[in-house]
Amino acid sequence: MEDILSRIDLGALPAHVAIIMDGNGRWAQRLGRARIEGHRLAIPAVRAAVEAAIELGIPFLTLYAFSTENWQRPAEEVKGLMRLLYYVMEEEEEQLIQQGVRLHVIGNLELLPTEVRQRLEIALRRTAAGTRLTLTLALSYGARQDILQAVRALALAVQQHLLLPEEVDERVFRSFLWTRDLPDPELLIRTSGEQRLSNFLLWESAYTELVFLPVLWPDFRREHFYQAVWEFQQRERRFGRVLS
């Protein structure tokens, strides 16, 4: 770990890292366990990502925790995931406060069970003073769904004469997205070896550097985070321009 840390340029860090936490089910199945066990035993990986971001001084970390498509999974698995989310909020809240982490949530939260929403609201309120890291959980989140709800809200604003069509630019459109309070991610990590975005931050990732790791999420540790950041720093980011 020390070797990869020493190679990271602390003056050229991504301000916002997003992670697609993939591979929990496959990890559990390889060991002959129920899929929910893979999710439960992935909690140390979340801690590792948070600790690594804090150690490096990265101010924004977003985790794809539950997608809109995940509602289509077997009912028992969904119930287990919701129970696990409630448990994690209870168990990790004090640690987040001590670490100076501010919790933030994006997604269609109305679909979450009432008790989970209420527990999230408590955690959001209690961690609001955190200044070291903004940890965003994407829950009941889908990028296409976010874009659609933004379009509907934007159309309504135009219909109500709150906006003129010619006033709508990228900045205005972005203000209607769930992610409006976050900078675009500069680095997006996906574990498990899969190489796709899976409906995650599609608008925001136009110029994001993508790093795909073969490790399954429950096996993810701080050195994997550091490796992804180091790989990010090896990229030449041109944003469509030709650099001299």
N, C-alpha and C positions, 0 to 999 in steps of 0.2 A: 504494500500500500504506500509506503514512504517513497518508493521509486516513482510511481505514477504521480503522486502529489508534488514531488519536486519538479516534475516536467510541466506542470500547469502554470500558465502565466496568469497571475492573480489580477493583472491589469487589463485582461481581455476576456473577462468572464461573460457568459450570457446573463442578461438580467432576468430572464424568465425561462425556466425549464419546464416542459410538460412531459408527462409519462403515461403511456398506455400500458397498464399493468396486466400483462397477458401471460397465461400459462398455468393459472391456479388449478383448473380442472384436470389438465393433463398431468400435472405434478402429482395430484392425489391419485389419479387412475393408475399411474406407473407403480405406485406403492400399494395398490389394491384398496385404497380408502375412498370414502364418499367424497364427492366433489366439494361439498361444503368444508371439508377438512382442509382442502387446499386453500380456500379463502381464509379460514381461521389462522392457518399457519403462515399466511403471508403478511401478517401484522408486523413481524420484525423487519420485513423488507420496506414497509412504509416508514417505519422508524429510521431505518438506514438512509433512505432518501432524504428525509427531513434533516437528519443530523449532518449529512454530507452537504446539503444546500447551506445550512447555517455555518458549518465550518469554513466553507469557501467564501461566504458572504454574498450568496445569490439571493436577491430579495423576493423573487416570486417563484413558486413551485405549484404546478397544477397536476392533479392526479385524476385520471379517467376511472372513476370508481364504479359507476353503474350507468349503462347506456339505455336509451329508449328501447333499443332492441332487446335488452336483457329482460324486459318484462315478459317476453315470449318464452322464457325458460320455464321448466317444470315448476308448478306452484310451490312445491316443498322447498326447492332450491331458492326461489325468490324470498319465501318467508324466512328461510335460514339466513339469507344475505341481509334482510332488513333487521333481524334480531342481532346479527353480528355488528351491523352499523351502529345500532343503539348501544351495544356493549362497548364498542370501541370509543364512542363519544364519552361514555361514563369513565372508562379506564384511562383514557389518554388526555382528558381535558386538563388536569392539573399539570401534567408534564408539559403540555403545549404552553400553558401560562408561564411556567418557570423558564421555558426556552425563549420566551418572547415571540411566540408564533401567533399571528392573527388568522383565525379560520374564516374562510370565505366559501360560498357555495354558488354554483351555477347549475341551471337545468330547470325542468318543469317540476318544481317541488310539490305542486298540488297533487301529483300522483303518488307521493310517498305516504305511508300510513301516518295517521295523525300523531301517534306517540313518537314516531321518528322525527317528524317535523318539529314537534315541541322540544324534543331533546336537542336537536340541531340549533334551534333558536337560543336555547340556554348556552350552548357552547359558543355560538357566535357572539353573544352578548358578553360572556365572561372572558373571551380572548380578544375582545375588541381593542385593547390597549397595546397589543403586541406590535413591536416595531422591527424586529429582526428578520422576520419572514412572513409573507402572506401565503398561506397554504390554502389553495382552492381545491375543493372536491367537486368534480363534475358528476352530479347525481341525477338520474333520470334525464340524462343529457344526450342530445343528438345535434350535430352541427346543422343538418338540413332542417330539422325542426326549429332550431334557433333562427336560421335565416328566414324561414316562413313566417314565424311569429313577428320578426322584425319588419318584414314586408307588410304584413297586415296592419301593424301599429303605425307604420309610416304612411300607408294608404289612408288610414283613418285620420291621421294628422293633416294630410293634404285635403281630405274631404271636409274637415272641420275648419279649413282655412288657417290652420296653425303653421303650415309650411306651404311654400310655393314649389311646384315640381322642379323648377330650375335651381332651387336652393339645395336640392338633394345631391350631395357628393359623398365620397367615401367617409369623410369625417362625420357627417350627419347620419348616414346609414349605420355606422359603427355605434353611434350613441343609442341605437335601439336594440343592440345585441345584448345577450346576457353577460358577455365578456367586456362590456363597455368600461369597466373600472380596472381592466388589466391591460398591460402592454402586450403586444403580439409576442408569442414565444419565439425565441431565437434558436432554441434547441428542443427537439422532440425525440424522446427515447421510446422505443417499443421493445419489450422483452419477448421471449419465446421463439424468436427467429422468423415470425410472420412479418411481412413487409407491405403493410397497407395502413391507411389512416382510420379505417373503420368508423367513419362519420364523426371524427373528432377534430374540432377546431379547423374546419375546412377554410373558412374565410380568413382566419387569423394566421394560418400556416402558409400563406402564399410564398414567403421567402424564408421559411423556417428550415434549418438544417436538420435532416432526419438521420438518426443513428439507430440501427436495428441490432439488438444483442441476442445471441442464441440462448442465453440463460432464461430459465422459467422464473416467473416473478417470485415465488417463495424462496428461491435461492439468491435473489438479488441482494447485494451488499454494497457498502460505501465504495469499495474499489471499482465496482461496475459503474457507478455514478461518475467517479473521477475519470475512468477510461472514456466515457462518452463525452465529458467536457473536454478532455485532451483531444479527442478526435474532432470535436467541433472547432477547436482552435487551429487545426491543420487545414481547414477549408478556406478557400478564397471566396469571400462573399461579395458578389458583384451586383446583385439586385437588378439584373438585366442590362447593366452597363458594361462597357469595355474599360478595364482598368489599365492605365499606362504603367 
